[in-house]
């Protein structure tokens, strides 16, 4: 929807889509924007979990999973965690 179209609507007409809605309503673009904001403002954007864009960040997913598995094995060996 263009700004020209929006300004041409009569007072009684409504629009169900707004400019930029695609960027915040799709999970993939929302995640991209949140990750960018998290890098720029880490204190304010730490409210969402670790997120990856599959398949582009498949290598990052594998690295994260391996680190978590190694940490879990270490905790089990130290007796600070059980396998259950």
For each residue, the residues with C-beta under 8 A, 3 or more apart:
1: 5 6 15 17 18 19
2: 5 6 19
3: 6 7 19
4: 7 8
5: 1 2 8 9
6: 1 2 3 9 15 19
7: 3 4
8: 4 5
9: 5 6 13 14 15
10: 13
11:
12:
13: 9 10
14: 9
15: 1 6 9 18
16:
17: 1 21
18: 1 15 21
19: 1 2 3 6
20: 23 24
21: 17 18 24 25
22: 25 26 29
23: 20 26 29 30 33
24: 20 21 29 30 33
25: 21 22 30
26: 22 23 29 30
27: 30 31
28: 31 32 53
29: 22 23 24 26 32 33
30: 23 24 25 26 27 33 34
31: 27 28 34 35 51 53
32: 28 29 35 36 53
33: 23 24 29 30 36 37
34: 30 31 37 38 45 48 51
35: 31 32 38 39 51
36: 32 33 39 40
37: 33 34 40 41 44 45
38: 34 35 41 42 45 46 48
39: 35 36 42
40: 36 37 45
41: 37 38 44 45
42: 38 39 45 46
43: 46
44: 37 41
45: 34 37 38 40 41 42 48
46: 38 42 43
47:
48: 34 38 45 51
49:
50: 64
51: 31 34 35 48
52: 57 58 60 61 64
53: 28 31 32 56 57
54: 57 58 61
55: 58
56: 53
57: 52 53 54 60 61
58: 52 54 55 61 62
59: 62 63
60: 52 57 63 64
61: 52 54 57 58 64 65
62: 58 59 65 66
63: 59 60 66 67
64: 50 52 60 61 67 68
65: 61 62 68 69
66: 62 63 69 70
67: 63 64 70 71
68: 64 65 71 72
69: 65 66 72 73
70: 66 67 73 74
71: 67 68 74 75
72: 68 69 75 76 81
73: 69 70 76 77
74: 70 71 77 78
75: 71 72 78 80 81
76: 72 73 79 80 81 82 83
77: 73 74
78: 74 75 81
79: 76
80: 75 76
81: 72 75 76 78
82: 76
83: 76
84:
